[in-house]
Amino acid sequence: MSTTATANTTRPNSPTTDTTSIVTGQGRKLRRHTRRVEPIYYLFLLPTLVLFTLAITLPAVMGIFFSFTDSIGIGEWSFNGLTNYIAMFSDPAILQSYLFTFGFSIATVIVVNVIAFLLAVGLTSRIRFKTGLRTIFVIPMVISGIIIAYVFNFLFSNSIPAAGAATGIPWLETSLLANPDLAWVAIVIVTAWQAVPGALLIYIAGLLSVPNEVYEAASIDGASKSQQLTRITIPLVAGYVVINVILGFKGFLNAYDIIVGLTNGGPGTSTRSVAMTIIAGFNSGDYAYQMANATIFFIVAVLISLLQLSLTRGRNAL
């Protein structure tokens, strides 16, 4: 029969791990690692935890609480149960805002990822000045969205109609922003112009992670460039595509500043996003009602985040 005895306890380089050595009857030594966090780490975590709780968690909990009331943001209030939530699902303005937001997000995700992927393929190929071109293409990412929106607002409202009048092109003479059926196209264009650089950087990282030996082997086998792209590159960077699509979709759901600068939700309410509807309700005293709207929107964002985790779990792309 072999006996087991604890010989000693040592501390490796990691400040959060204890290693216990166990000697068996045959003289063999086994190591058992037990994880223990130093109390000082909790002290370092405390300020961030307090700030996050006060700035994020507490307001969110209070908002969800008031979504079950008739509060206007100040003064007296009373509980009204699920009245706000029931009214939401029959409110044409809110349903229109969700329809626009999801349609806009899907269209922008497609445009952004197609353009960013094609640019990434070009900027990782053997071309001259690719470092300088990468710098140029990243510039829109560092400019404020509201500034970009005002610049494009001037272009769509003045420069392009003037160019259309000068060249005799009728469909250019009318501002795209004044057309309730096409104003969303302008928002997609401007949002994509700013969002492409972020997706581009992720795709470049993905393409650079593909070993050159794979392409060399494919070339030896007679694969053309298009075959290498469709049968090697795209499958190997599929993880990056999933991450870009879901991160982009979540970001576009919160669209606000570019829409405010371009159309301010117009013409009428044809381009009003969910975020704009919520903020407009807060400003008009519809606090509890829009809190219910914000709660539903939060649940949608959480579900999308869970979808992202399930799709990216197990991938080693990033």
C-alpha positions as CSV (number, residue, x, y, z in Angstrom):
1,M,0.0,0.0,0.0
2,S,1.3,3.4,-0.8
3,T,1.0,6.3,1.6
4,T,0.6,9.9,0.7
5,A,2.2,12.8,2.7
6,T,2.3,16.5,2.2
7,A,6.0,17.5,1.9
8,N,6.0,21.3,1.4
9,T,4.3,24.3,0.0
10,T,6.1,26.6,-2.4
11,R,5.2,29.9,-4.1
12,P,6.0,30.1,-7.8
13,N,6.5,33.4,-9.7
14,S,2.7,34.0,-9.9
15,P,1.5,36.0,-7.0
16,T,-1.9,34.3,-7.2
17,T,-0.9,30.6,-7.1
18,D,0.2,28.2,-4.4
19,T,1.9,25.0,-5.3
20,T,1.6,22.0,-2.9
21,S,4.0,19.1,-3.3
22,I,2.7,15.7,-2.4
23,V,5.1,12.7,-1.9
24,T,3.7,9.2,-2.5
25,G,4.9,6.0,-0.9
26,Q,7.0,5.2,-4.0
27,G,8.9,8.5,-3.7
28,R,7.1,10.1,-6.6
29,K,6.3,13.8,-6.2
30,L,3.0,15.2,-7.4
31,R,2.2,18.9,-7.6
32,R,-1.2,20.3,-6.9
33,H,-1.9,24.0,-7.8
34,T,-4.4,25.9,-5.7
35,R,-5.3,29.4,-6.8
36,R,-5.4,32.1,-4.2
37,V,-5.7,35.8,-4.9
38,E,-3.8,38.3,-2.8
39,P,-6.0,40.7,-0.9
40,I,-4.2,43.7,-2.4
41,Y,-5.7,42.9,-5.8
42,Y,-9.2,43.4,-4.4
43,L,-8.1,46.8,-3.1
44,F,-6.9,47.8,-6.6
45,L,-10.2,46.6,-8.0
46,L,-12.3,48.5,-5.5
47,P,-12.1,52.0,-7.1
48,T,-13.1,50.8,-10.5
49,L,-15.8,48.6,-9.1
50,V,-17.3,51.6,-7.2
51,L,-17.2,53.9,-10.2
52,F,-18.7,51.3,-12.5
53,T,-21.5,50.6,-10.0
54,L,-22.3,54.3,-9.5
55,A,-22.0,55.3,-13.2
56,I,-23.4,52.2,-14.9
57,T,-25.0,49.6,-12.8
58,L,-27.0,51.8,-10.4
59,P,-28.5,54.0,-13.1
60,A,-29.4,51.0,-15.1
61,V,-31.2,49.3,-12.2
62,M,-33.0,52.6,-11.4
63,G,-34.0,53.0,-15.0
64,I,-35.5,49.5,-15.1
65,F,-37.3,50.2,-11.9
66,F,-38.9,53.4,-13.2
67,S,-39.9,51.7,-16.4
68,F,-42.7,50.2,-14.3
69,T,-44.0,53.6,-13.2
70,D,-45.6,56.7,-14.7
71,S,-42.6,58.9,-13.8
72,I,-41.8,61.9,-16.0
73,G,-38.3,62.1,-14.5
74,I,-39.1,64.4,-11.6
75,G,-41.8,64.8,-9.1
76,E,-44.3,62.2,-7.9
77,W,-44.8,58.9,-9.5
78,S,-46.8,55.7,-9.1
79,F,-46.5,52.1,-10.3
80,N,-48.4,51.1,-13.5
81,G,-47.1,47.6,-14.0
82,L,-46.5,46.5,-17.6
83,T,-48.5,49.4,-19.1
84,N,-45.4,51.1,-20.7
85,Y,-44.2,47.8,-22.2
86,I,-47.7,46.9,-23.6
87,A,-48.1,50.4,-25.1
88,M,-44.6,50.1,-26.7
89,F,-45.5,47.2,-28.9
90,S,-48.4,49.1,-30.3
91,D,-46.7,52.4,-30.8
92,P,-46.0,53.1,-34.5
93,A,-43.2,55.5,-33.8
94,I,-41.2,53.0,-31.7
95,L,-41.9,50.2,-34.1
96,Q,-40.7,52.4,-37.0
97,S,-37.6,53.3,-35.1
98,Y,-36.7,49.6,-34.5
99,L,-37.4,48.8,-38.2
100,F,-35.2,51.6,-39.4
101,T,-32.4,50.8,-36.9
102,F,-32.2,47.1,-37.7
103,G,-32.5,47.7,-41.5
104,F,-29.9,50.4,-41.4
105,S,-27.6,48.2,-39.2
106,I,-27.9,45.2,-41.6
107,A,-27.2,47.3,-44.7
108,T,-24.3,49.1,-43.1
109,V,-22.7,45.8,-41.9
110,I,-22.8,44.4,-45.4
111,V,-21.3,47.6,-47.0
112,V,-18.6,48.0,-44.3
113,N,-17.4,44.4,-44.4
114,V,-17.4,44.0,-48.1
115,I,-15.4,47.2,-48.6
116,A,-13.1,46.6,-45.7
117,F,-12.3,43.1,-46.7
118,L,-11.5,44.1,-50.3
119,L,-9.3,46.9,-49.1
120,A,-7.6,44.6,-46.7
121,V,-6.8,42.1,-49.5
122,G,-5.4,45.0,-51.6
123,L,-3.4,46.5,-48.7
124,T,-1.8,43.2,-47.8
125,S,-0.8,42.3,-51.4
126,R,2.5,43.2,-53.0
127,I,1.8,46.8,-53.9
128,R,3.8,50.0,-53.5
129,F,3.1,52.6,-50.8
130,K,0.8,50.2,-48.9
131,T,2.0,51.5,-45.5
132,G,1.1,55.0,-46.5
133,L,-2.2,53.9,-47.9
134,R,-3.1,52.1,-44.7
135,T,-2.5,55.3,-42.8
136,I,-4.8,57.3,-45.2
137,F,-7.6,54.8,-45.0
138,V,-7.5,54.8,-41.2
139,I,-7.9,58.6,-40.9
140,P,-11.8,58.6,-40.8
141,M,-11.8,56.4,-37.7
142,V,-10.1,59.2,-35.6
143,I,-12.5,62.0,-36.6
144,S,-15.6,62.7,-34.5
145,G,-18.8,61.3,-36.0
146,I,-20.8,64.6,-35.6
147,I,-18.1,66.5,-37.5
148,I,-18.2,64.0,-40.3
149,A,-22.0,64.2,-40.3
150,Y,-22.0,68.0,-40.7
151,V,-19.4,67.9,-43.5
152,F,-21.4,65.3,-45.4
153,N,-24.6,67.3,-44.7
154,F,-23.1,70.2,-46.5
155,L,-22.0,68.0,-49.4
156,F,-25.4,66.3,-49.8
157,S,-27.3,69.5,-49.3
158,N,-25.2,72.0,-51.3
159,S,-22.2,70.7,-53.3
160,I,-23.8,67.6,-54.9
161,P,-27.1,69.4,-56.0
162,A,-25.0,72.3,-57.4
163,A,-22.8,69.8,-59.3
164,G,-26.0,68.1,-60.6
165,A,-27.4,71.5,-61.7
166,A,-24.1,72.4,-63.5
167,T,-23.8,69.1,-65.3
168,G,-27.5,68.7,-66.1
169,I,-28.0,65.5,-64.2
170,P,-31.6,65.7,-62.8
171,W,-31.4,63.1,-60.0
172,L,-28.4,64.9,-58.5
173,E,-30.1,68.2,-58.2
174,T,-32.3,67.1,-55.3
175,S,-30.6,66.5,-51.9
176,L,-30.6,62.9,-50.9
177,L,-31.3,64.0,-47.3
178,A,-34.6,65.5,-48.4
179,N,-36.0,62.3,-49.8
180,P,-37.8,60.2,-47.1
181,D,-37.3,57.0,-49.1
182,L,-33.6,57.5,-49.8
183,A,-32.3,59.5,-46.8
184,W,-31.2,56.2,-45.1
185,V,-28.8,55.6,-48.0
186,A,-26.9,58.8,-47.2
187,I,-26.7,57.7,-43.5
188,V,-25.3,54.3,-44.6
189,I,-22.7,55.9,-46.8
190,V,-21.5,58.3,-44.1
191,T,-21.5,55.6,-41.4
192,A,-19.6,53.2,-43.6
193,W,-17.1,55.9,-44.4
194,Q,-16.2,56.1,-40.7
195,A,-16.6,52.5,-39.8
196,V,-14.6,50.9,-42.6
197,P,-11.2,51.6,-41.1
198,G,-11.9,49.7,-37.9
199,A,-13.0,46.6,-39.8
200,L,-10.1,47.1,-42.1
201,L,-7.6,46.8,-39.3
202,I,-9.1,43.6,-38.1
203,Y,-9.1,42.1,-41.6
204,I,-5.5,43.1,-42.1
205,A,-4.5,41.4,-38.9
206,G,-6.4,38.3,-40.0
207,L,-4.9,38.2,-43.5
208,L,-1.4,38.6,-42.1
209,S,-1.9,35.7,-39.8
210,V,-2.4,33.3,-42.8
211,P,1.0,31.6,-43.5
212,N,2.6,32.3,-46.9
213,E,3.4,28.6,-47.2
214,V,-0.3,27.9,-47.7
215,Y,-0.5,30.2,-50.8
216,E,2.8,28.9,-52.1
217,A,1.5,25.3,-51.9
218,A,-1.7,26.4,-53.7
219,S,0.2,28.1,-56.4
220,I,2.2,25.0,-57.0
221,D,-1.0,23.0,-57.3
222,G,-2.1,25.5,-60.0
223,A,-4.7,27.5,-58.0
224,S,-5.5,30.9,-59.4
225,K,-5.7,34.1,-57.4
226,S,-9.4,34.0,-57.3
227,Q,-9.4,30.4,-56.2
228,Q,-6.9,31.2,-53.4
229,L,-9.2,34.0,-52.3
230,T,-12.4,31.9,-52.2
231,R,-10.9,28.6,-51.0
232,I,-8.1,29.6,-48.8
233,T,-8.3,33.2,-47.6
234,I,-12.0,33.5,-46.8
235,P,-12.2,30.2,-44.9
236,L,-9.1,31.0,-42.9
237,V,-10.3,34.5,-41.9
238,A,-13.9,33.4,-41.3
239,G,-13.5,34.1,-37.5
240,Y,-12.5,37.7,-38.2
241,V,-15.6,38.0,-40.5
242,V,-17.9,36.8,-37.7
243,I,-16.3,39.2,-35.1
244,N,-16.5,42.2,-37.5
245,V,-20.1,41.5,-38.4
246,I,-21.4,41.1,-34.8
247,L,-19.3,44.0,-33.4
248,G,-20.3,46.2,-36.2
249,F,-24.0,45.3,-35.9
250,K,-24.0,46.0,-32.2
251,G,-22.3,49.3,-32.8
252,F,-24.7,50.4,-35.6
253,L,-27.7,49.6,-33.4
254,N,-26.6,52.5,-31.2
255,A,-26.3,55.0,-34.1
256,Y,-27.0,58.5,-33.0
257,D,-24.5,61.3,-33.7
258,I,-24.2,60.8,-37.5
259,I,-28.0,60.6,-37.8
260,V,-28.4,63.8,-35.8
261,G,-25.8,65.6,-37.9
262,L,-27.2,64.4,-41.2
263,T,-31.0,64.3,-40.9
264,N,-31.9,64.7,-37.2
265,G,-34.3,61.8,-37.7
266,G,-36.0,63.3,-40.8
267,P,-37.5,63.9,-43.2
268,G,-40.3,63.5,-40.7
269,T,-39.3,60.5,-38.6
270,S,-38.2,58.3,-41.4
271,T,-34.6,58.0,-40.2
272,R,-35.1,58.2,-36.4
273,S,-33.2,55.4,-34.7
274,V,-34.0,53.8,-31.4
275,A,-31.4,55.8,-29.5
276,M,-32.8,59.0,-30.9
277,T,-36.4,58.0,-29.9
278,I,-35.3,57.2,-26.4
279,I,-33.4,60.5,-25.9
280,A,-36.2,62.5,-27.5
281,G,-38.6,60.9,-25.1
282,F,-36.4,61.8,-22.1
283,N,-36.3,65.5,-23.3
284,S,-40.1,65.6,-23.7
285,G,-40.9,64.2,-20.2
286,D,-41.7,60.7,-21.4
287,Y,-39.2,59.3,-19.0
288,A,-40.8,56.0,-17.8
289,Y,-42.1,55.1,-21.2
290,Q,-38.8,55.5,-22.9
291,M,-37.1,53.7,-20.0
292,A,-39.2,50.7,-20.9
293,N,-38.0,51.2,-24.5
294,A,-34.4,51.4,-23.3
295,T,-34.9,48.2,-21.2
296,I,-36.1,46.3,-24.3
297,F,-33.3,47.7,-26.3
298,F,-30.8,46.6,-23.6
299,I,-32.2,43.0,-23.7
300,V,-31.8,43.0,-27.5
301,A,-28.2,44.1,-27.1
302,V,-27.5,41.4,-24.5
303,L,-29.0,38.7,-26.8
304,I,-26.8,39.8,-29.6
305,S,-23.8,39.7,-27.2
306,L,-24.6,36.2,-26.2
307,L,-24.9,35.3,-29.9
308,Q,-21.4,36.7,-30.4
309,L,-20.0,34.7,-27.5
310,S,-21.6,31.5,-28.9
311,L,-20.3,32.1,-32.4
312,T,-16.8,33.1,-31.3
313,R,-16.3,30.6,-28.6
314,G,-13.6,28.1,-29.5
315,R,-12.2,30.2,-32.3
316,N,-8.6,31.1,-32.1
317,A,-8.7,33.9,-34.7
318,L,-8.2,36.7,-32.2
